[in-house]
Amino acid sequence: MSNVKEIPVEELEAELVAFLDSMSNKAGGKRTKPGCNLKHGQACALGTCVDNKPRVTPIDLYNDGMIIWIAGEPGGKIANIMRNPNVSVGVYEPVDHSKEQKSLQVWGTAELVNLKNSPEEFNKRCDQFGLNEALRGMIEEFTLSGALPAGQEEMLFEQISKKFNWIKVTPEKMILLHMVPEQFPLHKTWEPGKATVTSQG
């Protein structure tokens, strides 16, 4: 038998933000060594759908509070969102039933943010999440390896930036699954202005 009770919205929102913070990528600061300088978190699964054909993409995530930001290069996910902005996101740790774990299901609306439609917001997020520094570092490596002729760095940076999109996911519903060894799982459901927890027994 399931028991459902309301809990303070602010309490669940704080837990959701803490979980997303722990799972998302972080800016790595000034690049000091070869390779990507981002502090990578866990990948998420982004679900899009057009004409009743679902598509799931494993991809990095970032967050600003409960808003999820996903870095998107041109491809099927971008084309799907342009035709249908309704998306789902799964954020989860590798399964290990021997310890306490959480996973998150998100349903929401996706918006594409790019240099063409919102340059100020686009650049703000690239700086905030460390993408500009990471991209410049990768381009520097292309030059050092001889793959890119010297003097072409800024042109390549601009070319990549123009093709790039941020996928901004504004949640409409979130379910946090909280698993504790030897206990029944808790399903904590958030919707605007309302939060509940469902337990067994």
C-alpha positions as CSV (number, residue, x, y, z in Angstrom):
1,M,0.0,0.0,0.0
2,S,1.3,3.5,-1.0
3,N,1.2,6.5,1.3
4,V,1.3,10.0,-0.2
5,K,1.9,13.1,1.9
6,E,2.6,16.7,1.0
7,I,5.9,18.1,2.1
8,P,7.2,21.8,2.0
9,V,7.9,22.8,-1.6
10,E,11.0,24.7,-0.6
11,E,12.4,21.6,1.1
12,L,12.1,19.4,-2.0
13,E,13.4,22.2,-4.2
14,A,16.5,22.5,-2.1
15,E,17.1,18.8,-2.3
16,L,16.6,18.8,-6.1
17,V,19.0,21.7,-6.6
18,A,21.6,19.9,-4.4
19,F,21.3,16.7,-6.4
20,L,21.6,18.5,-9.7
21,D,24.6,20.5,-8.4
22,S,26.3,17.2,-7.5
23,M,25.7,15.7,-10.9
24,S,26.4,18.5,-13.3
25,N,29.6,19.7,-15.0
26,K,31.5,22.6,-13.5
27,A,33.7,25.2,-15.0
28,G,37.3,24.2,-14.6
29,G,38.8,27.7,-14.5
30,K,41.9,28.7,-16.5
31,R,43.2,25.8,-18.5
32,T,46.7,24.7,-17.3
33,K,47.3,21.3,-18.9
34,P,46.3,19.4,-22.1
35,G,42.8,18.0,-22.4
36,C,39.4,19.4,-21.4
37,N,39.5,21.6,-18.3
38,L,35.9,21.0,-17.4
39,K,35.1,19.2,-14.2
40,H,32.8,16.6,-15.6
41,G,29.8,15.3,-13.6
42,Q,27.5,12.5,-14.6
43,A,25.9,12.3,-18.1
44,C,22.2,12.6,-18.4
45,A,19.7,11.1,-20.9
46,L,17.8,13.6,-22.9
47,G,14.6,12.4,-24.5
48,T,13.0,14.2,-27.5
49,C,10.2,13.0,-29.8
50,V,8.8,13.9,-33.2
51,D,6.1,12.1,-35.1
52,N,5.8,9.5,-32.4
53,K,9.5,8.6,-32.8
54,P,11.4,9.0,-29.5
55,R,15.1,9.7,-29.5
56,V,17.3,9.5,-26.4
57,T,20.8,11.1,-26.2
58,P,23.4,10.6,-23.5
59,I,25.0,14.0,-22.9
60,D,26.6,16.2,-20.3
61,L,24.4,18.5,-18.2
62,Y,24.8,21.8,-16.4
63,N,22.3,23.4,-14.0
64,D,21.4,26.8,-12.7
65,G,19.1,26.0,-9.8
66,M,16.4,23.7,-11.1
67,I,16.9,24.8,-14.7
68,I,18.9,22.2,-16.7
69,W,21.2,23.4,-19.4
70,I,22.6,21.0,-22.0
71,A,25.3,21.7,-24.6
72,G,23.9,20.8,-28.0
73,E,25.8,20.6,-31.4
74,P,23.7,20.3,-34.6
75,G,22.0,17.0,-34.8
76,G,18.8,15.0,-34.3
77,K,18.1,16.3,-30.8
78,I,18.2,19.9,-32.0
79,A,15.9,19.2,-35.0
80,N,13.5,17.4,-32.7
81,I,13.3,20.3,-30.2
82,M,12.7,22.8,-33.0
83,R,9.6,20.8,-34.0
84,N,8.5,19.7,-30.5
85,P,9.9,21.4,-27.4
86,N,8.5,18.8,-25.0
87,V,11.4,16.8,-23.5
88,S,12.3,14.5,-20.7
89,V,15.6,14.2,-18.9
90,G,16.9,11.4,-16.8
91,V,19.8,12.1,-14.3
92,Y,21.2,9.2,-12.4
93,E,24.1,7.6,-10.7
94,P,25.5,4.2,-11.6
95,V,23.3,1.7,-9.8
96,D,24.7,0.3,-6.6
97,H,22.1,-1.1,-4.2
98,S,24.6,-1.3,-1.4
99,K,24.5,2.4,-0.8
100,E,22.1,5.3,-0.7
101,Q,21.3,6.6,-4.1
102,K,19.1,9.1,-6.0
103,S,17.9,9.4,-9.5
104,L,15.8,12.1,-11.2
105,Q,13.1,12.1,-13.9
106,V,12.3,15.5,-15.4
107,W,9.5,16.5,-17.8
108,G,9.7,20.0,-19.2
109,T,9.9,22.4,-22.1
110,A,13.1,23.0,-24.0
111,E,14.3,26.2,-25.5
112,L,17.3,26.7,-27.8
113,V,19.6,29.5,-26.9
114,N,22.2,30.5,-29.5
115,L,24.2,33.4,-30.9
116,K,21.5,34.2,-33.4
117,N,18.4,34.4,-31.1
118,S,19.9,35.4,-27.8
119,P,23.6,36.3,-28.0
120,E,23.8,37.9,-24.5
121,E,22.3,34.9,-22.8
122,F,24.3,32.5,-24.9
123,N,27.6,34.1,-24.0
124,K,26.7,34.4,-20.4
125,R,26.1,30.6,-20.1
126,C,29.3,29.8,-22.1
127,D,31.3,31.8,-19.6
128,Q,29.4,30.6,-16.6
129,F,29.7,26.9,-17.4
130,G,33.3,27.2,-18.7
131,L,32.6,26.3,-22.4
132,N,34.5,29.2,-23.9
133,E,37.7,28.4,-21.9
134,A,37.3,24.6,-22.7
135,L,36.8,25.3,-26.5
136,R,39.8,27.7,-26.7
137,G,41.9,25.1,-25.0
138,M,40.9,22.4,-27.5
139,I,41.6,24.7,-30.4
140,E,45.0,25.5,-28.9
141,E,45.8,21.8,-28.9
142,F,44.7,21.5,-32.6
143,T,47.3,24.3,-33.4
144,L,50.1,22.7,-31.3
145,S,49.5,19.3,-32.9
146,G,49.6,20.8,-36.4
147,A,46.0,19.9,-37.2
148,L,45.1,23.6,-37.4
149,P,47.3,26.2,-39.1
150,A,48.5,28.9,-36.8
151,G,46.4,32.1,-37.1
152,Q,43.2,30.2,-37.7
153,E,42.2,29.8,-34.1
154,E,39.7,32.7,-33.8
155,M,38.0,31.8,-37.1
156,L,37.5,28.2,-35.9
157,F,36.2,29.5,-32.5
158,E,33.6,31.6,-34.2
159,Q,32.6,28.9,-36.6
160,I,32.0,26.4,-33.8
161,S,30.2,29.0,-31.6
162,K,27.8,29.9,-34.4
163,K,26.7,26.2,-34.8
164,F,26.3,25.6,-31.1
165,N,23.1,25.7,-29.1
166,W,22.3,25.7,-25.4
167,I,19.3,23.6,-24.6
168,K,17.5,25.2,-21.7
169,V,15.1,22.8,-20.0
170,T,12.5,24.4,-17.7
171,P,10.9,21.7,-15.6
172,E,7.2,21.2,-15.3
173,K,7.4,18.0,-13.2
174,M,10.3,16.2,-11.5
175,I,10.3,12.9,-9.6
176,L,13.3,12.2,-7.4
177,L,13.7,8.5,-6.6
178,H,15.5,8.1,-3.2
179,M,16.9,4.6,-2.5
180,V,18.3,3.5,0.8
181,P,19.5,0.0,1.4
182,E,17.0,-2.2,3.3
183,Q,14.3,0.4,3.1
184,F,11.4,1.1,0.8
185,P,12.2,3.7,-1.9
186,L,10.8,7.2,-1.7
187,H,9.3,8.9,-4.7
188,K,9.5,12.7,-4.2
189,T,7.4,14.5,-6.8
190,W,7.7,18.2,-7.5
191,E,5.3,20.3,-9.6
192,P,5.1,24.2,-9.5
193,G,3.8,25.0,-6.0
194,K,3.4,21.4,-4.8
195,A,5.6,18.7,-3.5
196,T,4.7,15.2,-2.3
197,V,6.5,12.1,-1.1
198,T,5.2,8.6,-1.8
199,S,6.3,5.6,0.3
200,Q,5.3,2.0,0.7
201,G,3.8,0.5,3.8
